[in-house]
Amino acid sequence: MIDAQSLPVLQEMVRRESRSLLQYIHDSFPWTPENEQSALAQLRQFAEEERESAAALGRWLARNRLMVPNLGAYPSGFTTINYASLDYVLPKVAKHERDGLARLDQDLAAIKDVDARALVTALIEKKRQHLSAVEALAAAHPEPSVIRRGA
C-alpha cells in the first residue's frame, strides 16, 4: 500500500511528465529544414521514451487501484512556439528538461514505495540521458538572432 504523502507526488509527476514541453514538441510541428529532420526525429524519439516512462508509472498506479490523474491540456504558454524553428525550440526544451529533471530528483525523496521509486528512478535516468543529448543538439543549433525592421 502506498503512503498518503507519495500518492499526490506520483500523480502530479505523471501529469507533469505527460504534458512537458518535450511532449508538446512531439505533438506540434517545429519548422525544420530538410537537413535537420534527424534532429527533430531524435527529439520525437526522446519524447516517446519519456511518454512511455510516464505511462508505466500511470499503469502502476492503476494496477494498485490508485487514481491516475487527468492529464489536462498542455500549458497555454507552450502555444507561443507553434511552428517555430527548431533552432528556437531546442534551448527551451533543454531548459525545460533540466528543470524537470531537478523536480524529479526532488520528488523522488518523497516516494517511499520501492516499486514506485524504481519506476521514477528509471524515468530520471532516461531524462538525464535525453538532457545530455538535447543540450548537445541545442549547442549545435544556436538560437537565431531576432531581426528588427524599421527601428
N, C-alpha and C positions, 0 to 999 in steps of 0.2 A: 504494500500500500504506500502510495506517495504522500509525503508530508504536505501540510497546508501551505507552507512557505514556497515549496518548489513548484507547485502546480501553476500559479499565475505567471511565474517566471518562464516556465516551459511554454505555456500558451502564448505569451507575448513574443517569445523567441520564434515560434512557428509563424505567427502573423508577420512579424518584422522581417524575417528572412524570406518569406514568400512575397513580400512587397518591397524588396530592396531596389535600389537604382539599377543594379545589375539585372534583376528580373525585368525591370521596365525596359531597359535597353534591348533585352532579348525579344520583348513583345512589340517594340517600336521599330522605327526604320531610320537609323542614323545614316546620313548621307555618306556614302563610302565609294570612292573611285574604284574602278576595276582592279587596280594593282594593290588595293588594301582589303580586298574581300577576305583574305586569310586571317587578318587581324580581327575582323568582325566575326568570322566563324569561330575563332578562338574564344572571344568574349561570350558568344552564344553557348559554346560548349561548357564554359565555366558556369554560366547561369543554369544550364540543365543539371550539372552535377550538384550545385548548391540547392536547386529546387528539389532534387531527389533526396538530399540530406534532410531538408526541412519536412518533406513529405514523410520520410521514415520516422521522424520524431512525431508527426501528427498521427501516423498509423500506430505508433507505440502508445500514444495517449488513448486512441480508440480501443485498442486491444485491452487496455487496462480500465476500460469503461469510464474514461475521463473525457470531459468535454473538449472537443477540438474547436479552436476558435474560428469565428467567421473571419475570413481574410480581409474583407472590405476592399475598397478601392486603393489604388496607388496614391501616394501623397500628391496633392494638386500641384505642388511645386515642380514635380518632375515634368509636367507638360510643357515647361518652358524650353525643354531640349528636344521636342519633337522635330524630326527632320534636320537636326543639327549635324554638323560634320563630326566624323569620328575623332578628328584632332581636338575638337572642342569637348567632346564627351569623355574621352579617356582620363584626363586628370580628375574630373569629377567622380568618375567611377572609382578611381584609385583612392580618393579621399573617403568616399562613402564606404568602401570595403575596409579601409584602415579603421575608420570609426566603428564600423560594425564588428570588426574583429576585437577591438578593445571592449566593446559592450558584451560580446560573447564571453570573453575571458572573465569579465566582472561577474556576469550572470552565473557562470559555472560554479562559483563559490557558494551560491545559494542552493544548489541542487544536491540533494543528499542521496537520492536513489542511484544505485550502482549502474543499472541498465540505462537510465536516462543520462547519467554522466558520460557513459561510453558513447552514446549517440551524439551528445553535444561535443565531446572531445573530438570525434571523427569530423564533425562539421567544422570545428575550429581548425583542425589540421588542413582540411581541404581549402578553407578560406585563406589560410596562411600561404599555401602553395599558389592559389589564384592571385592573391595580392602581389606576390613577388612578380608573377608574370604580367599582371596588369600594370604595375609600376614600370616594368621594362618596356611594355608597349607605349605607355604614356611618355616615357623618356625618348622613345624613337619617333614620336609624333608630337612635337611641341605644339601647344595651342596657338592657332593663328592669331596674329595681331588684329585689332579692330581698325577698320578703315573708316575714317570720319570724312564726310563730304561737306563742303560748304561751310567751313568754320567761320 
